[in-house]
Structures are given as C-alpha cells and as structure tokens.
Amino acid sequence: MNHLKELITNHKDSLLDSHLKYGGVCLSYQESSDLDGRDYEEVCIELDEGNIAFSVQRFKGCTDCGCMEFSAHQVSRSNIVVDYNNEFISSGELYDAEKPYGPYICTNSDCGKEYETLPNNNSDYLEDVQNKLKEEGIGVYLDRSSFLEKINQFENKE
C-alpha cells in the first residue's frame, strides 16, 4: 500500500480539486488477468467523468512470483481399511474436512515463500484504497451514478 500512498501524494492537487467540486472521487473495481495469466484486482480512481487519475493493481496469489497454489495444513476425517492388527492398509472415503490453515507455502519450486495467512486474501482491496483516500481527506463515491449526478449539479451551477 506504500505505492498507493505515493500515488495519492503525487495526485493530491487533482484529488483535492475533485473532492472540493464534487465531494470526492469515484472508485471502480474489477478483476482481470495479465498476459501471463496472473489474476489481479484493479481499482481506478476517477476525478470527473472519464478522467482517470490513476489505477492501482494488486496481484492475487504469491506476492513474489504470482503462483496461485499453496501447500497448507488441514484436519480431515476419512474411513480407512485396516488389517486385523489395526495396521493401515488403504485410504477410504473422505467424509469431513476442516478449513485449511497455514503456514501457507508457495508451491512454485523456484519460490517457496511462506505466509501465515494467504496473501491478498485477508482484506478487501477496494476498501483498502477507499480507507487510504479517506485518511488523506478525500471523499469517495462507490456508486458511479451518484458521482455523475454530483458532477452534473456542479456544472449546472456554473
């Protein structure tokens, strides 16, 4: 989120201008994939109709390599087959499994980064961006129609 703070600082004048005119900026959220197939979240910050100040992206998966798979731990219960000495012979049907837990380890053999919680899965990115803007005194619209209505009201006053 340091990158976001830097972008806010670099665009502070235009963000504040939008805040003073319309009561804030409009945020839009989308999920997409890059050319390598890595999934990411993107939040666009719109100053006025069609004028995007900047957008910020956060890749899903491993923060180092983008891998989407992690090894984890899980308690599960299953029926098994044993012999007359109660020695395991083979697995049977899984009938119950608890939620996986960490540590989570990236399965990319060139990476292997370890996480206590899954990366970028423990917070709402749109909410994170919204909170950073609010910390800087910038109002936020999440509903574009309300934002456009405010722009039209401002332009009709002039």
ZAMARGU-4260 file (C-alpha; in steps of 0.2 Angstrom, whole numbers, plus 5000, padded with zeros to 4 digits):
<rodrens>
0) 5000/5000/5000 | 5015/5011/5000 | 5014/5013/4981 | 4996/5019/4984 | 5001/5032/4996
5) 5014/5038/4984 | 5001/5040/4970 | 4990/5049/4981 | 5004/5061/4986 | 5008/5064/4968
10) 4990/5067/4963 | 4985/5076/4979 | 4980/5093/4970 | 4969/5085/4957 | 4961/5073/4971
15) 4958/5088/4982 | 4951/5098/4967 | 4938/5084/4964 | 4934/5082/4982 | 4930/5101/4983
20) 4920/5101/4967 | 4910/5085/4969 | 4913/5079/4986 | 4926/5066/4981 | 4932/5054/4968
25) 4924/5039/4961 | 4931/5022/4963 | 4928/5007/4952 | 4934/4989/4955 | 4937/4975/4943
30) 4946/4958/4942 | 4957/4954/4927 | 4972/4944/4921 | 4988/4949/4913 | 4996/4942/4898
35) 5004/4929/4908 | 4988/4923/4915 | 4991/4930/4933 | 4975/4936/4941 | 4974/4954/4949
40) 4962/4966/4956 | 4962/4984/4950 | 4954/5000/4957 | 4953/5015/4946 | 4951/5032/4954
45) 4941/5044/4943 | 4942/5063/4946 | 4927/5068/4935 | 4918/5060/4920 | 4930/5049/4911
50) 4946/5057/4919 | 4955/5043/4927 | 4968/5050/4939 | 4977/5033/4941 | 4973/5015/4945
55) 4981/5003/4957 | 4983/4984/4955 | 4986/4970/4967 | 4991/4953/4960 | 4982/4938/4968
60) 4992/4923/4974 | 5010/4924/4979 | 5017/4941/4981 | 5034/4936/4974 | 5030/4925/4959
65) 5011/4926/4957 | 5009/4907/4959 | 4991/4903/4964 | 4994/4887/4973 | 5000/4885/4991
70) 5003/4870/5002 | 4993/4871/5018 | 4988/4860/5033 | 4971/4853/5035 | 4962/4841/5048
75) 4952/4828/5039 | 4942/4813/5043 | 4940/4798/5032 | 4936/4779/5033 | 4951/4768/5030
80) 4954/4750/5029 | 4965/4741/5042 | 4970/4723/5045 | 4967/4713/5060 | 4981/4721/5069
85) 4974/4738/5066 | 4988/4742/5054 | 4983/4754/5040 | 4980/4746/5023 | 4972/4759/5012
90) 4963/4775/5012 | 4944/4776/5010 | 4931/4789/5008 | 4934/4807/5015 | 4919/4812/5025
95) 4924/4828/5034 | 4937/4841/5032 | 4941/4857/5042 | 4946/4873/5034 | 4964/4873/5028
100) 4976/4883/5039 | 4994/4890/5037 | 5008/4891/5036 | 5005/4893/5018 | 5019/4889/5006
105) 5020/4894/4988 | 5021/4878/4978 | 5032/4886/4964 | 5048/4876/4966 | 5058/4892/4962
110) 5050/4902/4975 | 5043/4893/4991 | 5038/4909/5000 | 5030/4906/5017 | 5014/4915/5023
115) 5005/4914/5039 | 4989/4919/5030 | 4985/4918/5012 | 4992/4934/5003 | 4980/4947/4997
120) 4966/4936/5004 | 4964/4944/5020 | 4957/4961/5015 | 4945/4969/5003 | 4956/4979/4991
125) 4943/4992/4986 | 4940/4995/5005 | 4959/4997/5007 | 4960/5010/4994 | 4945/5019/5000
130) 4952/5020/5018 | 4968/5027/5012 | 4960/5040/5002 | 4949/5045/5017 | 4964/5046/5028
135) 4971/5059/5016 | 4954/5069/5017 | 4947/5063/5000 | 4929/5059/4999 | 4924/5043/4989
140) 4910/5038/4979 | 4907/5019/4976 | 4892/5022/4965 | 4896/5030/4949 | 4878/5036/4945
145) 4879/5047/4961 | 4896/5053/4956 | 4890/5058/4939 | 4874/5067/4947 | 4886/5077/4958
150) 4896/5082/4943 | 4880/5087/4933 | 4874/5098/4948 | 4891/5106/4949 | 4892/5110/4931
155) 4874/5117/4931 | 4879/5129/4944 | 4892/5137/4934
</rodrens>
